[in-house]
Amino acid sequence: MTTDSRKFGLQTVLMPSVGLGCWQSAPGEIEKAIEWSLDAGVRLIDTAFMYENEKEIGDVLTRYIKSGMYILCAI
């Protein structure tokens, strides 16, 4: 664990301790929420296959990636 209360250690990676949750987001709302969050500096998006909103999330992330943002996923 790190002493920084805003991040926590996961092996050798520090992750934000607060992020945007995507569960139960209404269709059409999650895209705007992710855009606002990314623009505000949020760097943790909590999502899962069972939320069934991957398409909307992917559309936003694709636009941000094309503009120069990078995403790293660990399994």
ABEGO torsion letter per residue (X at the ends): XBABAABBBBEABBBBABBBBABGBBBGAAAAAAAAAAAAGBABBBBBAAAGAAAAAAAAAAAAAAAGBBBBBBX
